[in-house]
Each structure stands twice: as C-alpha cells, then as structure tokens.
Amino acid sequence: MILKNLFKKTSSNKHPISSKDWDKNISSFAVEIVKKLQDHNYEAYLVGGCVRDLLANIKPKDFDIATNAEPREIRKIFKASRIIGKRFQLVHIYKGKQIIEVATFRAGFNKDNTTIENDLIKDDAGKIIRDNIWGSIEDDCNRRDFSINAIYFCPINKTFKDFHQGIQHVKEKKIISIGDPLYRFEEDPVRSLRAIRFSTKLNFKINSKIKEAIYEKGELLGDISNARLFDEFCKIFLNGYGYGNYKKLVSFDVAKYLINLEKKYPNNKIYDESFKNTDKRFKDGKSITPGFLLAAILWPKLIERCSSENGINVRKFFRSMDSVIAEQQRITAIPRKFISYIKDIWYLQLKLNDRLKNNPNKIIKHPRFRAGYDFLLIREKVSKDKSDLGKWWTNFQRNDAKSQQKMLEKVKKTVESNGNYNPRKGEGKEFGFSEELR
C-alpha cells in the first residue's frame, strides 16, 4: 500500500517513500540492474507503467528501466544481454526466464524537427529508419505520451523524478497528454488507443483535450501497420478489460481500426458476450487466445455472408471463411497459427449440431473441441435459444460411455419422430440459432 504522505506537496521533484510496501512488489532483478548501472556512474530509473501501477496500488507485471548509458555501454556491463531494434535501439537483459528492457534517454522532437533533422538517418524516400538521438532525462520525459507514464523512480534511494505532475495526476485519476494531444497523436496515432486502454485499466478519466484529439485524429489509425495493430488488439482485449475497452472504442468510433464488425447488425450481442467471456477467463486464470476471440467476433460477419431462409448455405459458409479472415488481416495481422484455430472453431459449430450415430464420440476427440464447445455456449446464451444444445454437450462430456449411448439413442428417436432426419445434414435441416440468422 502506498503511504499517505507520498502525495503531499513538495517543492522538489523528489518524493521520498518507505520501501517496506513497495520492495515486495518490485522485481529484484530490475533493482539489481538499476544498482549496477548506478555503480558504473550512470543514471538509472524504473519508468513507465510499472511506476504508474505501483502508485495506483496495482502490482506491476513488467519493469522497464531508463538510463543515460548508451546501448553499447549497457551491453559491456551486462554479459547476458543483447541490443535489439534499429530505429529505436534497446537492450534486453536476461536472467533465467526473466527479461528486463533497458532504454537510453532520448531527445525529443520539436514541431519542425529543426533541432534534430541533421541527426536522423533516412532512406531514399525520406522515411526515418534510425533516430537514436540520445538526450537527458528531461528530454526523455518529454518524448513520453502521458504524464502518468513519465514518472521516474529510483528503487535504491526511493526517490522520484516527475517533470509533468504525473504523481498528482495518478492521485486525481486523470490521463493528461504531455504536449498538445493533436500533435502527439499525429506523431503516433496509436497513442489514442493507449489512452483508452489506460483509462479502462486504471479507471482514470480521459482529459477533454485527449478526447477531442481521438475524435479528430482517430482516422490516422488506418495508416498504422496491421502487425502493430495486432499487438494493440492483444493488449486491449486480452488483459481482463476487453469489454470496457470495446465499449469505449465504439463510443470514439475507432473500434473499426481493430476489428471487422458486422455492418448489418453493429450492436450484435455476441460482441459483448465474447469480450465478457474473455475477461472472465483472464480473471479466473484460465487460458485465453486471440484465436478464440477473433473467431467469436468475426462470427456475425461469417453468418452474414452465408445465411439463407432455411439456415445457412454450407458451401458459402466454408467459402466465406478465408475472405472474412482476409478482411480482418487487412486491419490487424493474424499469425498463421491462429488462422487454423479460428477455422476449426467455426467448423465445429456445424459438427456440434450433428449428434447422430457415433459423431459426438468423434467430435469430442477433436483437439479444438473445448474451444468450439465454449463458443457454442456463448452463441446459445446470446440467442436465448431453448434447444439446450449446449446443455446436452455439457452432460455428454460428463457421462460415462453407457449414459452417452442412451443420450445418442434418445436424440435419434426425437429426430425421427419429428420427421426432421436428413442423413446429409445431420440431425436437422437447419443450422444456427434463430436470433443469429435474422
């Protein structure tokens, strides 16, 4: 817990604190790196999200370090390390499975780039390919996006350096831009997504100027690489706050830069339920994957392509899979391993509707069965379907072989008595819950 006197006003930008509550939540490896850099007469601080989270009474997951030592100098001090990146050189320091990222203080840009133009390395087209322009801690601070992410903390002497009232803004639960957000979002449009993500995670209020900048500059997200936006997709939707982030993204009209929403029914309830389900799994410590979430949120788009009066056109269903995924890939890159995962979940929605003969015993052995079954439950809940298909599969998994056989015989009798048996289409002539086939 943070001491109450931490937020008392002082005339200095150093705020001494007690170590007893913080030390147990700070990576000892990170502290070791900071100390070693300082022992070699360099400045070194914890910075960014880890400091912000500690101040907000949230246990940090990652620790970043900023220093005035240049990458090659850092590399000489730490044998288990390597320099990564070209445009922005960083150093990763290793200890077992632990990795700490160390960045050198960088100089900022001014609006006209006049002070550093001669130091930039560009290609023939004028694109900046390297801008490792080292600077002071003040310069480095000015490059950062929001004041709450620009707080530097020394875990050795327990002091802060805070040049933009970041500590006060954490106390007031505000997200404030460093500099004009209109210009800062032009520099990097992804900052608008970061503002939304921090707001949801921390329950902080977004400053009105930042809100205006998101509305005005949101369209610039369309120029961001799909690989980078996939990274943002994972940060926004797979860390326990996906539903809240989704609602805010929609309200700012920027959700379309991360997900390919169904246009016919933009308020489809399956979106809400999919994000809520992923959030719950995260909080329960269960496995989560972007493949499952993408399969769920792209499902309405797939159904939109292949639905017909009597359910779905199966041929269109399979033919449309690639085109729906390709449209999403133009927005966010999707690693190859997740593409087959998505298709398997969709395919299983057809197979789970087929409970005749020995099909259920085969389906239950499918490597993606559990994911397909979980998605079936989401679809069933959203559509408020009364067929109890999901309940049937829940019981089938729990029962022994003898009870399973009785369940299969009962399904066959029910289907035959209804005159709804079609060997080529499984147990019924239609597929899908009525609500999703409007």
C-alpha positions as CSV (number, residue, x, y, z in Angstrom):
1,M,0.0,0.0,0.0
2,I,1.2,3.5,-0.8
3,L,2.0,5.8,2.1
4,K,-0.4,8.7,2.5
5,N,2.4,11.3,2.7
6,L,3.6,10.2,-0.8
7,F,1.2,12.7,-2.4
8,K,1.9,15.7,-0.1
9,K,3.0,18.7,-2.0
10,T,6.7,19.4,-2.0
11,S,8.9,22.0,-3.6
12,S,11.2,19.3,-5.1
13,N,10.6,16.8,-7.8
14,K,11.9,14.1,-5.5
15,H,9.4,12.3,-3.3
16,P,10.9,10.0,-0.6
17,I,8.8,7.0,0.3
18,S,9.1,4.0,2.6
19,S,10.4,0.8,1.0
20,K,8.5,-1.7,3.1
21,D,5.4,-1.9,0.9
22,W,7.0,-1.3,-2.4
23,D,10.0,-3.6,-2.3
24,K,8.0,-6.8,-2.3
25,N,6.2,-5.7,-5.5
26,I,9.3,-4.6,-7.4
27,S,11.3,-7.1,-9.4
28,S,14.6,-7.8,-7.5
29,F,16.2,-8.3,-10.9
30,A,15.2,-4.8,-12.0
31,V,16.6,-3.4,-8.8
32,E,19.8,-5.3,-9.4
33,I,20.1,-3.8,-12.9
34,V,19.5,-0.2,-11.7
35,K,22.1,-0.6,-8.9
36,K,24.7,-2.0,-11.3
37,L,24.2,0.9,-13.7
38,Q,24.5,3.4,-10.9
39,D,27.6,1.6,-9.6
40,H,29.1,2.3,-13.0
41,N,28.3,6.0,-12.6
42,Y,25.2,6.1,-14.8
43,E,21.8,7.4,-14.0
44,A,19.1,4.7,-13.9
45,Y,15.4,4.6,-13.0
46,L,12.4,2.4,-13.2
47,V,10.0,4.2,-15.5
48,G,6.6,4.0,-17.2
49,G,3.8,1.6,-16.5
50,C,5.5,-0.2,-13.6
51,V,5.8,3.1,-11.6
52,R,2.3,4.2,-12.6
53,D,0.8,0.9,-11.5
54,L,2.7,1.0,-8.1
55,L,1.3,4.4,-7.5
56,A,-2.2,3.2,-8.4
57,N,-1.8,0.2,-6.0
58,I,-1.7,-2.3,-8.9
59,K,1.0,-5.0,-8.9
60,P,3.2,-4.4,-12.0
61,K,3.8,-7.3,-14.4
62,D,6.6,-5.7,-16.4
63,F,9.5,-3.5,-15.4
64,D,11.2,-1.0,-17.8
65,I,14.4,0.9,-17.0
66,A,15.7,4.2,-18.4
67,T,19.3,5.3,-18.2
68,N,21.8,7.7,-19.7
69,A,24.1,4.8,-20.6
70,E,24.1,4.1,-24.3
71,P,23.2,0.6,-25.6
72,R,26.8,-0.4,-26.3
73,E,27.8,0.8,-22.8
74,I,24.9,-1.2,-21.3
75,R,26.0,-4.3,-23.3
76,K,29.5,-4.1,-21.9
77,I,28.2,-4.1,-18.3
78,F,25.8,-7.0,-18.7
79,K,27.1,-10.1,-20.4
80,A,23.6,-11.7,-20.6
81,S,22.1,-9.0,-22.8
82,R,21.6,-8.1,-26.4
83,I,20.8,-4.9,-28.4
84,I,17.5,-5.1,-30.3
85,G,15.8,-2.7,-32.7
86,K,17.2,-0.5,-35.5
87,R,15.2,2.7,-35.4
88,F,14.9,2.6,-31.6
89,Q,17.8,0.7,-30.1
90,L,17.0,-1.0,-26.8
91,V,18.8,-3.5,-24.6
92,H,17.3,-6.7,-23.3
93,I,19.0,-8.1,-20.2
94,Y,18.4,-11.7,-19.3
95,K,18.4,-13.8,-16.1
96,G,16.9,-17.2,-16.5
97,K,13.4,-16.7,-17.9
98,Q,13.3,-13.0,-16.8
99,I,13.8,-10.2,-19.4
100,I,14.2,-6.6,-18.4
101,E,14.1,-3.9,-21.2
102,V,16.6,-1.0,-20.7
103,A,16.3,2.1,-22.8
104,T,18.6,5.1,-23.2
105,F,17.3,8.6,-22.5
106,R,16.3,10.0,-25.9
107,A,16.0,13.6,-27.1
108,G,12.6,14.7,-28.2
109,F,11.3,16.2,-31.5
110,N,10.1,19.8,-31.8
111,K,7.3,20.5,-34.2
112,D,9.5,21.4,-37.1
113,N,12.2,18.8,-36.4
114,T,14.7,21.6,-36.8
115,T,16.9,20.7,-33.9
116,I,17.5,17.0,-34.8
117,E,16.9,16.9,-38.5
118,N,20.6,16.5,-39.2
119,D,20.9,13.6,-36.8
120,L,18.2,11.5,-38.3
121,I,19.0,8.6,-40.6
122,K,16.6,8.3,-43.5
123,D,16.2,6.2,-46.6
124,D,15.9,7.5,-50.1
125,A,12.2,8.0,-49.8
126,G,12.7,10.2,-46.7
127,K,11.4,7.6,-44.2
128,I,13.1,7.7,-40.9
129,I,14.9,4.4,-40.4
130,R,17.0,5.4,-37.3
131,D,16.7,8.2,-34.8
132,N,18.8,7.1,-31.8
133,I,19.2,10.7,-30.6
134,W,20.4,10.5,-27.0
135,G,19.4,13.1,-24.5
136,S,18.8,14.0,-20.9
137,I,16.2,12.6,-18.5
138,E,14.2,15.8,-19.2
139,D,14.4,15.2,-22.9
140,D,13.3,11.6,-22.4
141,C,10.4,12.6,-20.3
142,N,9.1,15.0,-22.9
143,R,9.0,12.2,-25.5
144,R,6.6,10.1,-23.4
145,D,2.8,10.2,-24.2
146,F,1.0,10.9,-20.9
147,S,2.2,12.3,-17.6
148,I,1.2,9.2,-15.6
149,N,3.7,7.2,-17.8
150,A,6.5,9.7,-17.4
151,I,7.4,9.2,-13.7
152,Y,10.9,8.0,-12.9
153,F,11.6,6.1,-9.7
154,C,14.9,5.1,-8.2
155,P,14.4,1.9,-6.1
156,I,17.8,2.4,-4.5
157,N,17.3,5.8,-2.7
158,K,13.5,5.7,-3.0
159,T,13.0,9.0,-4.9
160,F,11.0,10.1,-7.8
161,K,11.6,12.5,-10.7
162,D,8.4,13.8,-12.0
163,F,8.5,16.7,-14.5
164,H,4.8,16.8,-15.6
165,Q,2.9,16.3,-12.3
166,G,2.4,12.6,-13.1
167,I,2.1,11.7,-9.4
168,Q,-0.6,14.3,-8.9
169,H,-2.5,13.1,-12.0
170,V,-2.4,9.5,-10.7
171,K,-3.8,10.7,-7.4
172,E,-6.5,12.6,-9.3
173,K,-7.1,9.7,-11.6
174,K,-6.6,11.7,-14.8
175,I,-4.9,11.0,-18.1
176,I,-3.2,14.1,-19.3
177,S,-1.1,14.4,-22.5
178,I,2.5,15.6,-22.5
179,G,2.2,18.4,-25.0
180,D,-0.7,19.1,-27.4
181,P,-2.5,15.7,-28.0
182,L,-3.5,16.7,-31.5
183,Y,0.2,17.0,-32.4
184,R,1.2,14.0,-30.3
185,F,-1.4,11.8,-32.0
186,E,-0.2,12.9,-35.4
187,E,3.3,11.7,-34.3
188,D,1.9,8.4,-33.3
189,P,-1.9,7.7,-33.7
190,V,-1.6,4.5,-31.5
191,R,-1.5,6.9,-28.5
192,S,-5.2,7.3,-28.8
193,L,-5.7,3.6,-28.2
194,R,-3.2,3.7,-25.3
195,A,-5.3,6.5,-23.7
196,I,-8.4,4.3,-23.9
197,R,-6.6,1.3,-22.6
198,F,-5.1,3.1,-19.6
199,S,-8.4,4.7,-18.8
200,T,-10.2,1.4,-18.6
201,K,-7.5,-0.5,-16.7
202,L,-6.9,2.3,-14.2
203,N,-10.5,3.7,-14.1
204,F,-9.0,7.1,-14.9
205,K,-10.8,9.9,-16.6
206,I,-9.5,10.9,-20.1
207,N,-8.8,14.6,-20.3
208,S,-11.2,16.5,-22.6
209,K,-8.3,17.6,-24.9
210,I,-7.3,14.0,-25.4
211,K,-10.9,13.1,-26.2
212,E,-11.1,15.7,-28.9
213,A,-7.9,14.5,-30.3
214,I,-9.1,10.9,-30.5
215,Y,-12.2,12.1,-32.4
216,E,-10.2,14.3,-34.7
217,K,-7.2,12.2,-35.3
218,G,-8.7,8.7,-35.0
219,E,-8.7,8.1,-38.7
220,L,-4.9,8.2,-38.7
221,L,-5.1,4.7,-37.2
222,G,-5.9,3.5,-40.7
223,D,-2.2,4.1,-41.7
224,I,-0.7,2.0,-38.9
225,S,0.7,-1.3,-39.9
226,N,-1.5,-4.3,-39.3
227,A,1.3,-6.0,-37.3
228,R,1.4,-3.2,-34.8
229,L,-2.3,-3.1,-34.5
230,F,-2.5,-6.8,-33.8
231,D,-0.2,-6.1,-30.8
232,E,-2.6,-3.4,-29.7
233,F,-5.5,-5.8,-30.2
234,C,-3.9,-8.2,-27.8
235,K,-3.1,-5.5,-25.2
236,I,-6.6,-4.0,-25.4
237,F,-8.7,-7.2,-25.5
238,L,-6.7,-10.0,-23.7
239,N,-5.8,-8.4,-20.4
240,G,-9.0,-8.5,-18.5
241,Y,-10.6,-5.2,-19.6
242,G,-11.7,-6.2,-23.2
243,Y,-15.4,-5.4,-22.7
244,G,-14.8,-1.9,-21.2
245,N,-12.3,-1.1,-23.9
246,Y,-14.6,-2.3,-26.6
247,K,-17.4,-0.1,-25.4
248,K,-15.1,2.9,-25.3
249,L,-13.6,2.2,-28.7
250,V,-17.1,2.1,-30.2
251,S,-18.0,5.4,-28.5
252,F,-15.0,7.0,-30.0
253,D,-15.7,5.4,-33.4
254,V,-12.3,3.7,-33.6
255,A,-13.3,0.1,-33.0
256,K,-13.3,-0.4,-36.8
257,Y,-9.5,0.0,-36.8
258,L,-9.1,-3.1,-34.7
259,I,-12.0,-5.4,-35.6
260,N,-14.1,-6.1,-38.7
261,L,-17.5,-5.6,-37.3
262,E,-20.7,-6.8,-39.0
263,K,-22.3,-3.7,-40.6
264,K,-25.9,-5.1,-40.8
265,Y,-26.2,-5.6,-37.0
266,P,-23.4,-3.5,-35.4
267,N,-24.9,-4.0,-31.9
268,N,-24.9,-7.8,-32.2
269,K,-24.8,-9.1,-28.6
270,I,-22.3,-11.7,-29.4
271,Y,-19.6,-9.0,-29.3
272,D,-20.4,-8.0,-25.8
273,E,-20.6,-11.6,-24.6
274,S,-17.4,-12.6,-26.3
275,F,-15.4,-9.8,-24.6
276,K,-17.1,-10.5,-21.2
277,N,-16.2,-14.2,-21.5
278,T,-12.6,-13.4,-22.3
279,D,-12.4,-11.0,-19.4
280,K,-13.8,-13.6,-17.0
281,R,-11.4,-16.3,-18.2
282,F,-8.5,-13.9,-17.7
283,K,-9.6,-13.1,-14.1
284,D,-10.2,-16.8,-13.4
285,G,-6.6,-17.5,-14.5
286,K,-7.8,-19.7,-17.5
287,S,-6.0,-19.8,-20.8
288,I,-7.0,-17.1,-23.4
289,T,-6.0,-16.8,-27.0
290,P,-6.6,-14.2,-29.7
291,G,-7.7,-17.0,-32.0
292,F,-10.8,-17.7,-29.9
293,L,-11.8,-14.1,-29.5
294,L,-11.3,-13.4,-33.3
295,A,-13.4,-16.5,-34.1
296,A,-16.2,-15.1,-31.8
297,I,-16.2,-11.5,-33.0
298,L,-15.9,-12.4,-36.7
299,W,-18.7,-15.0,-36.5
300,P,-21.5,-12.5,-37.2
301,K,-19.6,-11.4,-40.3
302,L,-19.4,-15.0,-41.5
303,I,-23.0,-15.7,-40.8
304,E,-24.0,-12.5,-42.6
305,R,-22.2,-13.9,-45.7
306,C,-23.8,-17.4,-45.8
307,S,-27.2,-17.2,-44.1
308,S,-30.4,-18.1,-46.0
309,E,-34.1,-18.6,-45.3
310,N,-33.6,-22.2,-44.1
311,G,-30.4,-21.6,-42.0
312,I,-27.1,-21.3,-43.8
313,N,-25.7,-22.2,-47.1
314,V,-23.0,-24.7,-46.1
315,R,-20.9,-24.1,-49.3
316,K,-20.9,-20.4,-48.8
317,F,-20.1,-21.0,-45.1
318,F,-16.8,-22.7,-46.0
319,R,-16.0,-20.5,-49.0
320,S,-16.5,-17.3,-46.9
321,M,-14.1,-18.3,-44.1
322,D,-11.0,-17.2,-46.0
323,S,-12.5,-13.9,-47.1
324,V,-13.7,-12.9,-43.6
325,I,-10.3,-13.7,-42.2
326,A,-8.5,-11.8,-45.0
327,E,-10.6,-8.7,-44.3
328,Q,-9.6,-8.8,-40.7
329,Q,-5.9,-9.3,-41.7
330,R,-6.0,-6.1,-43.6
331,I,-6.8,-4.4,-40.3
332,T,-4.7,-6.5,-37.9
333,A,-2.2,-9.1,-38.8
334,I,-3.2,-12.6,-37.6
335,P,-0.3,-15.1,-37.0
336,R,-0.7,-18.2,-39.1
337,K,-1.2,-20.5,-36.1
338,F,-4.4,-18.7,-35.2
339,I,-5.9,-18.9,-38.6
340,S,-6.4,-22.7,-38.4
341,Y,-7.6,-22.2,-34.8
342,I,-10.3,-19.8,-36.0
343,K,-11.5,-22.1,-38.8
344,D,-11.6,-25.1,-36.5
345,I,-13.9,-23.3,-34.1
346,W,-16.2,-22.3,-36.9
347,Y,-16.2,-25.8,-38.4
348,L,-17.1,-27.3,-35.0
349,Q,-20.2,-25.1,-34.8
350,L,-21.5,-27.2,-37.7
351,K,-20.3,-30.5,-36.2
352,L,-21.8,-29.8,-32.8
353,N,-25.2,-29.7,-34.4
354,D,-24.8,-33.3,-35.6
355,R,-25.5,-35.7,-32.7
356,L,-26.4,-38.8,-34.7
357,K,-24.7,-42.2,-34.9
358,N,-21.1,-42.0,-33.5
359,N,-20.4,-38.4,-34.5
360,P,-20.4,-37.0,-30.9
361,N,-17.7,-39.5,-29.9
362,K,-15.6,-38.4,-32.8
363,I,-16.2,-34.7,-32.3
364,I,-15.3,-34.8,-28.6
365,K,-11.8,-36.0,-29.6
366,H,-11.1,-33.0,-31.8
367,P,-8.2,-31.0,-30.5
368,R,-10.3,-27.8,-30.6
369,F,-13.4,-29.4,-29.2
370,R,-13.3,-27.5,-25.9
371,A,-12.9,-24.1,-27.7
372,G,-15.7,-25.0,-30.1
373,Y,-17.9,-26.0,-27.2
374,D,-17.2,-22.9,-25.3
375,F,-18.2,-20.8,-28.3
376,L,-21.4,-22.8,-28.7
377,L,-22.3,-21.8,-25.1
378,I,-21.7,-18.1,-26.0
379,R,-23.9,-18.3,-29.1
380,E,-26.6,-20.1,-27.2
381,K,-26.6,-17.6,-24.4
382,V,-26.7,-14.6,-26.7
383,S,-29.6,-16.1,-28.9
384,K,-31.5,-17.2,-25.8
385,D,-32.1,-20.5,-27.6
386,K,-34.3,-23.1,-25.9
387,S,-33.0,-26.2,-27.6
388,D,-30.5,-26.9,-24.8
389,L,-27.9,-28.0,-27.3
390,G,-25.1,-26.6,-25.1
391,K,-26.5,-28.3,-22.0
392,W,-26.7,-31.6,-24.0
393,W,-23.0,-31.4,-24.8
394,T,-22.2,-30.4,-21.2
395,N,-23.9,-33.6,-20.0
396,F,-22.4,-35.8,-22.7
397,Q,-18.9,-34.8,-21.6
398,R,-19.6,-35.7,-18.0
399,N,-21.3,-39.0,-18.5
400,D,-19.8,-42.5,-18.8
401,A,-20.0,-44.5,-22.1
402,K,-23.2,-46.2,-21.2
403,S,-25.0,-43.0,-20.4
404,Q,-23.6,-41.4,-23.5
405,Q,-25.1,-44.2,-25.6
406,K,-28.5,-43.6,-24.1
407,M,-28.3,-40.0,-24.9
408,L,-27.5,-40.7,-28.5
409,E,-30.4,-43.1,-28.8
410,K,-32.7,-40.5,-27.4
411,V,-31.6,-37.9,-29.9
412,K,-32.2,-40.3,-32.8
413,K,-35.7,-41.2,-31.6
414,T,-36.6,-37.5,-31.2
415,V,-35.3,-36.6,-34.6
416,E,-37.0,-39.5,-36.4
417,S,-40.3,-38.8,-34.6
418,N,-40.2,-35.1,-35.7
419,G,-39.6,-36.2,-39.3
420,N,-36.6,-34.0,-39.4
421,Y,-33.9,-36.6,-40.2
422,N,-31.7,-35.8,-43.2
423,P,-28.5,-38.0,-43.3
424,R,-26.6,-35.4,-45.3
425,K,-27.4,-32.6,-43.0
426,G,-27.0,-34.2,-39.6
427,E,-30.0,-34.4,-37.3
428,G,-31.9,-31.4,-38.7
429,K,-32.5,-29.5,-41.8
430,E,-31.4,-26.2,-40.3
431,F,-28.3,-24.9,-38.6
432,G,-27.8,-22.0,-36.3
433,F,-29.9,-20.3,-33.6
434,S,-32.8,-18.2,-34.9
435,E,-31.5,-15.0,-33.3
436,E,-28.2,-15.0,-35.2
437,L,-29.9,-15.9,-38.6
438,R,-32.2,-12.9,-38.8
